[in-house]
């Protein structure tokens, strides 16, 4: 009863006049209503604009779409508190409520941005890929864990709770888990590196170490490759990522170098014509670019003609068709001009005196064999 009597005389609650309380309540209602209406309008406008590929528009839509009413109420409550002078205990309780709501909202925003990044950079607009989907789930779990761990630790620290022991325990536990799952984690992060960095994708033809084949699947621990002979090769992602890898699917053009050896009896004039003829043959074929053709040297086999050209396609069958056509036409030119291809051979040259001495020794040996025996 004394409190009521005192209230009727002073019209104050917790040291604040009723008018101030009314003003604070009005600020809370108006602020919450305006923010909720503004959020609804922005969400409708951004949704009508569509997500598209504009990163800024996607970010704004994610920010507005994941702003919840409890956070708006907490902001309105904080604004209303600015008009009141409250006891320390009450002020601390209300501040804790506002802080908790704010940190939870930050955690929700962080999770939404993690999902947005995964959608734009990890999954992408391409066809669904099981490996990418699995990796996206792992990245999403890891991202949410980091975001919410940070939110909880910051919130507990601001509420006056000592988090030193908790942080130390989490660090020791993380180290123990990392040591226990070292091999698995290496392959897992290698899988994420392959998916994000894209040294190869499914369908690429690659060569690594002493193996080659077409990539069929990029898994969380292994990558499966179909070799030319038909069997499937499974390689650990970490091993594959650390190997020197040749990706032929991304080859824009193929440089071809080949040699021809003519016989030493071939006329020099014909050898000069051969380089020009090879150039004309290559330039007449589509999807080729001639580089050079020269009489490079005279080696042990014969005059060597070196030719370099480019096939403007990465397809191996196209390259073989073009190269076969060039070789057949060059072989036909050799035949038409009565020139022989050189082949490995050796010739022994001796002088006449040596030959005569050899023949005399051979004749003497035969005469001894033909001489009759005397009994």
LINFEN-V208044 format. One record per residue. N is the residue number from 1. SS is DSSP state (helix for helix, strand for strand, loop for the rest). OMEGA is omega in radians with two decimals (* if undefined). NEAR is the number of other C-alpha atoms within 12 Angstrom. Layout:
n = (N;N)
ss = (SS;SS)
omega = (OMEGA;OMEGA)
near = (NEAR;NEAR)
This chain:
n = (1;2;3;4;5;6;7;8;9;10;11;12;13;14;15;16;17;18;19;20;21;22;23;24;25;26;27;28;29;30;31;32;33;34;35;36;37;38;39;40;41;42;43;44;45;46;47;48;49;50;51;52;53;54;55;56;57;58;59;60;61;62;63;64;65;66;67;68;69;70;71;72;73;74;75;76;77;78;79;80;81;82;83;84;85;86;87;88;89;90;91;92;93;94;95;96;97;98;99;100;101;102;103;104;105;106;107;108;109;110;111;112;113;114;115;116;117;118;119;120;121;122;123;124;125;126;127;128;129;130;131;132;133;134;135;136;137;138;139;140;141;142;143;144;145;146;147;148;149;150;151;152;153;154;155;156;157;158;159;160;161;162;163;164;165;166;167;168;169;170;171;172;173;174;175;176;177;178;179;180;181;182;183;184;185;186;187;188;189;190;191;192;193;194;195;196;197;198;199;200;201;202;203;204;205;206;207;208;209;210;211;212;213;214;215;216;217;218;219;220;221;222;223;224;225;226;227;228;229;230;231;232;233;234;235;236;237;238;239;240;241;242;243;244;245;246;247;248;249;250;251;252;253;254;255;256;257;258;259;260;261;262;263;264;265;266;267;268;269;270;271;272;273;274;275;276;277;278;279;280;281;282;283;284;285;286;287;288;289;290;291;292;293;294;295;296;297;298;299;300;301;302;303;304;305;306;307;308;309;310;311;312;313;314;315;316;317;318;319;320;321;322;323;324;325;326;327;328;329;330;331;332;333;334;335;336;337;338;339;340;341;342;343;344;345;346;347;348;349;350;351;352;353;354;355;356;357;358;359;360;361;362;363;364;365;366;367;368;369;370;371;372;373;374;375)
ss = (loop;helix;helix;helix;helix;helix;helix;helix;helix;helix;loop;strand;strand;loop;loop;strand;strand;helix;helix;helix;helix;helix;helix;helix;helix;helix;helix;helix;helix;helix;helix;helix;helix;helix;helix;helix;helix;helix;helix;helix;helix;helix;helix;helix;helix;helix;helix;helix;helix;loop;loop;loop;loop;loop;helix;helix;helix;helix;helix;helix;helix;helix;helix;helix;helix;loop;loop;loop;helix;helix;helix;helix;helix;helix;helix;helix;helix;helix;helix;helix;helix;loop;loop;loop;loop;loop;loop;helix;helix;helix;helix;helix;helix;helix;helix;helix;helix;helix;helix;helix;helix;helix;helix;helix;helix;helix;helix;helix;helix;helix;helix;helix;helix;helix;helix;helix;helix;helix;helix;helix;helix;helix;helix;loop;loop;loop;loop;loop;loop;helix;helix;helix;helix;helix;helix;helix;helix;helix;helix;helix;helix;helix;helix;helix;helix;helix;helix;helix;helix;helix;helix;helix;helix;helix;helix;helix;helix;helix;loop;loop;loop;loop;loop;helix;helix;helix;helix;helix;helix;helix;helix;helix;helix;helix;helix;helix;helix;helix;helix;helix;loop;helix;helix;helix;helix;helix;helix;helix;helix;helix;helix;helix;helix;helix;helix;helix;helix;loop;loop;loop;loop;loop;loop;loop;strand;strand;strand;strand;loop;loop;strand;strand;strand;strand;strand;strand;strand;strand;loop;loop;loop;strand;strand;strand;strand;strand;strand;loop;loop;loop;loop;strand;strand;strand;strand;strand;helix;helix;helix;helix;helix;helix;loop;loop;strand;strand;strand;loop;loop;loop;loop;loop;loop;strand;strand;strand;strand;strand;strand;strand;strand;strand;loop;loop;loop;loop;loop;helix;helix;helix;helix;helix;helix;helix;helix;helix;helix;helix;helix;helix;helix;helix;helix;loop;loop;loop;loop;strand;strand;strand;strand;strand;strand;strand;strand;strand;strand;strand;loop;loop;loop;loop;strand;strand;strand;strand;strand;strand;strand;strand;strand;loop;loop;loop;loop;helix;helix;helix;helix;helix;helix;helix;helix;helix;helix;helix;helix;helix;helix;helix;helix;helix;helix;helix;helix;helix;loop;loop;loop;loop;strand;loop;loop;loop;loop;loop;loop;loop;loop;loop;loop;helix;helix;helix;helix;helix;helix;helix;helix;helix;helix;helix;helix;helix;helix;helix;helix;helix;helix;helix;loop;loop;loop;loop;loop)
omega = (3.13;3.14;3.14;3.13;3.13;3.13;-3.13;3.12;-3.05;-3.07;3.13;3.05;-3.08;3.07;3.13;-3.12;-3.13;3.12;3.12;3.09;3.13;3.12;3.13;3.11;3.13;3.10;3.14;-3.10;-3.10;-3.12;-3.13;-3.11;-3.11;-3.12;3.12;3.12;3.14;3.10;-3.13;-3.13;3.14;3.14;3.14;3.14;-3.13;3.10;3.11;3.12;-3.13;-3.11;3.12;-3.13;3.13;-3.07;3.14;3.12;3.10;3.13;3.12;3.14;3.10;-3.12;-3.11;-3.08;-3.13;2.99;-2.98;-3.03;-3.13;3.09;3.08;3.09;3.12;3.11;3.11;3.11;3.12;3.10;3.13;-3.13;-3.11;3.14;-3.03;2.99;-3.01;3.03;-3.06;-3.09;3.13;3.12;3.13;3.14;-3.12;3.09;3.09;3.11;-3.14;-3.14;3.14;3.13;-3.13;-3.13;3.08;3.11;3.09;3.08;3.11;3.06;3.13;3.09;3.13;3.12;3.05;3.12;3.12;3.12;3.11;-3.11;-3.07;-2.97;-3.08;-3.14;3.11;-3.09;-3.06;3.14;-3.14;3.14;-3.12;-3.14;3.12;3.13;3.11;3.11;3.13;3.11;3.14;3.12;3.13;3.12;3.13;3.14;3.11;-3.14;3.13;-3.09;-3.06;3.05;3.11;-3.14;-3.12;-3.12;3.12;-3.12;3.12;3.12;3.14;3.09;3.07;-3.13;3.14;-3.08;-3.10;3.13;3.13;3.13;3.12;3.12;3.11;3.12;3.13;3.10;3.11;3.11;3.14;3.13;-3.14;3.10;-3.10;-3.09;-3.04;-3.11;-3.14;-3.13;3.10;3.13;3.14;3.13;3.04;3.08;3.11;3.12;3.12;-3.10;-3.09;-3.08;3.07;2.97;3.02;3.08;3.13;-3.13;3.13;3.05;-3.04;3.02;3.11;-3.09;3.14;-3.08;3.09;3.12;-3.12;-3.13;3.13;-3.08;3.02;-3.11;-3.13;-3.13;-3.08;3.00;-3.09;-3.05;3.10;-3.08;-3.14;3.14;3.00;-3.09;3.13;3.14;3.07;-3.08;3.06;-3.07;-3.13;3.10;-3.12;-3.11;-3.13;-3.14;3.02;-2.93;3.09;3.14;-3.09;-3.14;-3.10;3.10;-3.12;3.13;-3.07;3.09;-3.07;3.06;3.08;-3.11;3.00;3.10;3.05;3.12;-3.13;3.11;-3.13;3.13;-3.14;3.14;3.11;3.10;3.07;3.11;-3.06;-3.14;3.11;3.14;3.13;3.11;-3.14;3.13;-3.09;-3.11;3.14;-3.10;3.10;3.10;3.07;3.02;-3.10;3.09;-3.14;3.03;-3.05;2.89;-2.94;-3.09;2.98;-3.11;-3.06;-3.10;-3.10;3.08;-3.09;3.09;-3.12;-3.09;3.10;3.06;-3.11;2.98;-3.03;3.10;3.11;-3.09;-3.08;3.13;3.08;3.11;-3.10;3.09;-3.13;-3.10;3.10;3.13;3.12;-3.10;3.14;-3.14;3.09;3.10;3.10;3.10;3.10;-3.12;-3.12;-3.10;3.09;3.10;-3.12;2.96;3.10;3.08;-3.09;3.12;3.12;3.11;3.12;-3.12;3.09;-3.13;-3.04;-3.14;3.13;3.13;-3.12;3.10;3.13;-3.14;3.12;3.12;3.13;3.12;3.11;3.14;3.14;-3.14;3.08;-3.13;-3.10;-3.09;-3.08;3.13;-3.14;3.12;*)
near = (7;8;13;12;11;14;17;14;13;16;19;22;22;21;18;21;21;20;17;23;24;20;21;25;24;21;26;27;23;22;26;27;19;20;27;26;17;20;27;21;17;23;28;16;18;24;20;13;16;17;21;16;16;14;18;14;23;26;26;26;31;30;27;32;28;29;32;27;26;23;31;30;30;31;34;31;32;31;25;30;30;21;24;29;21;23;16;12;12;15;20;19;17;26;27;23;24;29;29;27;29;31;30;30;32;28;32;28;30;29;30;29;29;31;30;31;23;30;26;22;24;32;27;20;14;13;11;14;21;19;30;35;24;24;33;33;22;24;32;28;19;19;27;27;20;19;27;26;25;23;27;28;27;25;28;21;21;21;21;13;14;15;20;15;13;17;19;13;13;18;14;14;14;15;14;13;15;15;14;13;15;16;20;20;21;25;28;32;29;31;40;36;28;33;35;25;15;20;29;32;30;28;19;29;29;33;25;25;16;14;25;28;33;32;33;27;30;42;33;35;30;31;35;29;34;25;22;16;12;11;15;20;26;26;31;28;33;28;24;35;31;19;18;15;22;23;24;26;25;19;19;16;21;28;23;27;19;22;28;34;33;39;27;24;18;23;18;17;14;25;35;21;22;35;31;23;28;39;28;22;30;33;22;17;25;20;23;30;25;29;21;26;30;27;27;22;18;20;19;17;22;26;30;29;35;26;33;27;31;29;32;22;25;23;21;21;13;21;25;17;19;30;31;18;21;33;22;17;23;33;24;20;25;27;14;13;19;16;24;25;28;24;17;14;12;10;8;6;8;11;10;10;10;12;13;13;14;15;14;14;14;14;14;14;13;12;12;12;11;10;10;8;7;4;3)
